[in-house]
Amino acid sequence: MIVIIGAILGAIIGATIAKRRKGRLADILQYAFVYMLVFTLAGLFITLIVHRASI
């Protein structure tokens, strides 16, 4: 669940940053994708840490 939320949040933040910098469609998509990847990986590690700590 945390991973999915991170992916959606990352895509929204990345697209917003690119729009503020007046990027074209390709720029917006690239920023959204990269931020989505970063936030997804962060969510994955957070999930792993939470599951390991609960045992």
Phi, psi and omega in degrees: 000317180296325181294317181294317178299318178298320180295315181294314180297319179296319179295320179294314180296316180298316179295321180295317179298316180295323179293321179296328179274010179058047180277157176282180183300318180297321178295317180297316180294320180293314178299315180300317182293314182294315178296324177298317178297315181297313181291327176295316178296320177297317177297323178296314180294322177297318178298315179297318180296317180296316180293321178292323182287336184279349182277000000 
